[in-house]
Every structure is written in structure tokens, then in C-alpha cells.
Amino acid sequence: MRSVTYSMSVSLDGYIVGPDGSFDWTGPDEEVFRFWIDEIREVGVHLMGRRLYETMLYWETADQNPSLDDSELEWASIWKPLPKVVFSTTLSTVRGNARLASGGLAEEIERLRAEPGKGDIAIGGATLAAEAAALDLIDEYRAMVYPVLVGGGISFFPQHERRVDLELLDTRTFSSRVVYLRYRVAR
């Protein structure tokens, strides 16, 4: 069965964006960016909310930008054809290899798990991840922890009133002092 993973960059104090909505502190160096490229290769479908979808729209046409380096072109070549499911109550259409979710999150994940296909079901965006966590649908948490305290913003971790035990699967420290943590939900 395909795993559901939640993976994003996060500040040491647990936020994916700061109080002003900025995430400029996540600008990856080449080593971290190469890691993200390798990670996205393992994804079969990416689920996201409207905000992340709108942020990632850049990559739908980025390959036309002559100033991109080889790594950015490689990312675009993987991201663009990747199937995406967008959860939004305000969008009526989406572009690229994306579709609007036709059901609730649990129904979409159940359908995707039942379909033949390779690769993880990745969830991007804290709001959507919080909903998935509340429904006990996340199998793995993957955090790229940046050495910065932003003091508030949107929390990486879902806020719910139940304990979730995790088992450490992998960790890696990059030369930029960014630390990758990969945990499986202990069931």
C-alpha cells in the first residue's frame, strides 16, 4: 500500500512560514536542493491546498526561464508531469498536471491507495496535513529543519489533542546546518 507522507521545510521553532508569511529563510543551498530532487522522485502523486498550489505554479513554466541552473531545470522536469490533487473551496480550475479534489481528503487518499501506481502520496501544506493527521492518514513525517527561530506563523505540526508516537527512520545533517528528520507513525 502506498504511504502518505508529509514533508516540508520548517524552522527550529516549528513553523513553515513566519508571522509575516515569509519563508525566505528556507532558500536551499545546492546540497539541500539536490536532496529535495531525490525526494520528489519517490512521489507518485502530490496533494496540496490552494496556497501551496499557487506557490508551486511557478514550476509549471519555470523550464522556459533561461536563467535556471541545471538543478532547477531538473526539479521542473520532475515536478511538471507529477500528478497533483488540489484541495480548494475557492479555485474553479487548476493548471498543469493537476486536478481539483472531487471528494474529501480521506476519500481521495483511499482512492489513490486503491489505484495501481508507484510512489508515495505526498501531502504539502500545513492546513491539509493537519486535516490528514486528525484523520490518522499520515504514515510519515519528514521535516527539513532550518537553524532559525521565526517566532510564530503557520505551524508545521498539526494541533490536535492526541498523542502520536513516532519512530525515527532517518536523519541527515547538511553542511548548511539544515537537518532532515524522517519519522514513521508508530501504529
C-alpha positions as CSV (number, residue, x, y, z in Angstrom):
1,M,0.0,0.0,0.0
2,R,1.2,3.5,-0.8
3,S,2.5,5.6,2.1
4,V,1.1,9.0,2.9
5,T,4.0,11.4,3.7
6,Y,4.0,15.0,4.9
7,S,7.2,16.8,4.1
8,M,8.1,20.4,4.3
9,S,10.8,22.9,5.4
10,V,10.4,24.0,9.0
11,S,12.0,26.5,11.4
12,L,13.6,25.1,14.6
13,D,10.6,26.5,16.5
14,G,8.2,24.6,14.3
15,Y,6.9,27.0,11.6
16,I,6.7,26.6,7.8
17,V,6.3,30.4,7.4
18,G,7.0,33.2,9.8
19,P,4.4,35.7,11.2
20,D,4.6,37.8,8.0
21,G,4.0,34.8,5.8
22,S,7.7,34.8,4.6
23,F,9.7,31.6,4.2
24,D,12.8,33.3,2.8
25,W,14.9,31.5,5.4
26,T,14.3,28.2,3.5
27,G,16.3,29.2,0.4
28,P,18.1,25.9,-0.1
29,D,21.7,25.5,-1.0
30,E,22.7,23.1,-3.8
31,E,23.1,20.2,-1.4
32,V,19.6,20.6,0.2
33,F,18.0,21.2,-3.2
34,R,19.6,18.0,-4.6
35,F,18.1,16.2,-1.7
36,W,14.6,17.6,-2.5
37,I,15.1,16.5,-6.1
38,D,15.8,12.9,-4.9
39,E,12.8,13.0,-2.6
40,I,10.3,14.2,-5.2
41,R,11.4,11.3,-7.5
42,E,9.8,8.9,-4.9
43,V,6.4,10.7,-5.1
44,G,3.6,9.3,-7.2
45,V,1.0,12.0,-6.5
46,H,1.2,15.2,-4.6
47,L,-1.8,16.5,-2.6
48,M,-1.9,20.2,-1.7
49,G,-4.0,23.1,-0.6
50,R,-4.6,26.3,-2.6
51,R,-1.8,28.3,-1.1
52,L,0.9,25.7,-1.8
53,Y,-0.6,25.1,-5.3
54,E,-0.4,28.8,-6.1
55,T,3.2,28.9,-4.8
56,M,4.3,25.9,-6.8
57,L,2.6,27.2,-10.1
58,Y,6.0,28.8,-10.8
59,W,7.4,25.4,-11.7
60,E,4.8,24.8,-14.4
61,T,6.6,27.2,-16.7
62,A,10.0,27.6,-15.0
63,D,11.7,25.5,-17.6
64,Q,11.2,28.4,-20.0
65,N,13.3,30.7,-17.9
66,P,16.8,30.8,-19.4
67,S,18.4,31.8,-16.1
68,L,17.6,28.5,-14.4
69,D,20.6,26.3,-13.4
70,D,20.7,22.5,-14.1
71,S,19.3,21.6,-10.7
72,E,16.3,23.9,-11.1
73,L,15.7,22.5,-14.6
74,E,15.8,19.0,-13.3
75,W,13.3,19.8,-10.5
76,A,11.0,21.4,-13.0
77,S,11.2,18.4,-15.3
78,I,10.1,16.1,-12.4
79,W,7.5,18.4,-10.8
80,K,5.7,19.5,-14.0
81,P,4.5,16.0,-15.0
82,L,3.9,14.8,-11.4
83,P,0.1,14.3,-10.8
84,K,-1.3,16.8,-8.3
85,V,-4.6,17.0,-6.5
86,V,-5.6,20.4,-5.2
87,F,-8.0,20.9,-2.3
88,S,-9.6,24.3,-2.6
89,T,-13.0,25.8,-2.0
90,T,-12.1,29.0,-3.9
91,L,-10.5,27.7,-7.1
92,S,-12.6,26.6,-10.0
93,T,-9.8,25.5,-12.3
94,V,-6.2,24.4,-12.0
95,R,-3.3,24.2,-14.5
96,G,-0.7,21.7,-15.4
97,N,-0.9,18.1,-14.4
98,A,-3.3,19.0,-11.5
99,R,-6.9,18.4,-10.8
100,L,-9.3,19.7,-8.2
101,A,-10.1,17.2,-5.5
102,S,-13.5,15.6,-6.2
103,G,-14.1,14.4,-2.6
104,G,-12.9,14.8,0.9
105,L,-9.3,14.2,1.9
106,A,-10.0,10.7,3.3
107,E,-11.9,9.7,0.2
108,E,-9.1,11.0,-2.1
109,I,-6.4,9.1,-0.2
110,E,-8.5,5.9,-0.1
111,R,-9.0,6.1,-3.8
112,L,-5.3,6.8,-4.5
113,R,-4.2,4.0,-2.3
114,A,-6.5,1.6,-4.1
115,E,-5.3,2.7,-7.6
116,P,-2.3,0.9,-9.1
117,G,0.7,3.2,-9.1
118,K,4.1,3.7,-7.7
119,G,5.4,6.3,-5.3
120,D,4.3,7.9,-2.1
121,I,1.2,10.0,-1.7
122,A,2.8,13.3,-0.6
123,I,0.9,16.0,1.3
124,G,2.1,19.5,1.2
125,G,0.8,22.4,3.2
126,A,0.2,22.6,7.0
127,T,-3.5,23.0,6.8
128,L,-4.1,20.0,4.6
129,A,-1.6,18.0,6.7
130,A,-3.4,18.9,9.9
131,E,-6.6,17.5,8.4
132,A,-4.9,14.3,7.3
133,A,-3.3,14.0,10.8
134,A,-6.6,14.4,12.5
135,L,-8.0,11.6,10.4
136,D,-4.9,9.5,11.2
137,L,-3.9,9.3,7.5
138,I,-0.2,10.3,7.7
139,D,2.3,7.4,7.7
140,E,5.5,9.5,7.7
141,Y,6.6,13.0,8.8
142,R,9.6,14.4,7.0
143,A,10.9,17.7,8.3
144,M,13.8,19.7,6.8
145,V,14.7,21.7,9.9
146,Y,16.4,25.1,9.3
147,P,18.5,26.7,12.0
148,V,16.3,29.7,12.6
149,L,13.7,30.8,15.1
150,V,10.9,32.8,13.4
151,G,8.7,33.3,16.5
152,G,5.3,32.4,15.0
153,G,3.4,31.8,11.8
154,I,1.9,28.6,10.4
155,S,2.9,25.6,12.5
156,F,4.4,22.5,10.7
157,F,2.8,20.2,13.2
158,P,-0.9,19.7,13.4
159,Q,-2.5,20.9,16.5
160,H,-4.7,18.2,17.9
161,E,-5.3,16.7,21.3
162,R,-4.0,13.3,20.9
163,R,-0.6,11.7,21.3
164,V,1.2,10.4,18.2
165,D,4.2,8.2,18.8
166,L,6.9,8.3,16.1
167,E,9.7,6.0,15.1
168,L,12.9,7.7,13.7
169,L,13.7,6.2,10.3
170,D,16.4,8.6,9.0
171,T,18.3,11.7,9.8
172,R,20.9,13.8,7.9
173,T,22.8,16.9,8.6
174,F,23.8,19.1,5.7
175,S,26.8,21.3,5.5
176,S,24.5,24.4,5.8
177,R,23.4,23.1,9.3
178,V,20.0,22.1,7.9
179,V,18.8,18.8,9.5
180,Y,16.5,16.3,7.8
181,L,14.3,14.2,10.1
182,R,12.2,11.3,8.8
183,Y,9.7,9.6,11.2
184,R,7.2,6.9,10.7
185,V,4.0,6.9,12.7
186,A,4.2,4.0,15.2
187,R,1.0,2.0,14.8
